[in-house]
């Protein structure tokens, strides 16, 4: 693609590309597929929890992460890179909360994470993050929102998106099935169906990780006991109910 | 805190808030300015009152202007009064062991036009009040005036009269506050600002007035 210039992150190739970032995107595309769908009353993210061996105790791995009360995140690509970004995102959310006594709006947190990822493409001696992220949240500035952040640090808002191995097929599937009036329940259903298309193992309630936030997840949080939508992961029994409707 | 003098008061009315301050800037007994601004806009419907050491009043008003402008550009929305209050509180506490000598007052209307007022001590402890807040060298006098004059659900015009009388009579009994007053009445549609003429010397210098 960029030939001899892909050895150094901080050198442009003659065609104007940064080789390392292209390669980082390849690392992402080797990762397990993740889906995000925005509904009128919420957002859902989902991914397949694929372990390298049946001996792995996969209850301890977490692919869908809670960043703060109202924001969640999932990835495709390299797990360790994701963990670092999760801890940066959580720290930033708490710093924001300490200053303003409220959770950051989703877009603000996304911009911050994107800035971190971009930073690692602008310095010497480091490599880009080998993950793409799907960040979801519900705030009273913009309602439900879904963002994708790439290793380069670019981010976009999506109505529905897929990242990882099966993203092309998944996006085609989503384009057919998505409409602007979809509600959260249907969105979860659609997300599972989309994942099922490219699923590499047995689809069970323990091999799927799903996180949602919306008007159906309104809970009480904070010292002032305010009510607002909270991000949470579906329990295995809830996932099982959704799967029963599909089979 | 008593070197330069000055006082601020804020009150809640029916779907409105009012915030008022005196205009004196002194250097102990000597009056240096009779037009010193102590109330600054945070957003269209939120104002910050900063009585106390004048150098800190100036520095903090500029610092908050900076922070709020950045907030407006980054978040692409106006800042809420509650958020302003917490931001001021955090800023003051950062200087816990070498504080700014101001005791701020915040008054404004939220996005849904709910009235909001609060006051803070010099290291950022917020006092959220439902009726009125006072601050500055005439604060004790203001407590007395507000406690007797304030009643709930005053309309904007009535709130103006109430807060003006509270401030004017309180600052007349304080040597370090006075030389006029500025009153802002904040309603969902507009902000009305009036400048009041007052006694040009405090009542304390007279006997039996």
Interface residues (C-beta under 8 A of the other chain):
Chain A: X98 X99 X100 X101 X102 X105 X108 X111 X141
Chain B: X74 X75 X77 X82 X83 X86 X87 X90
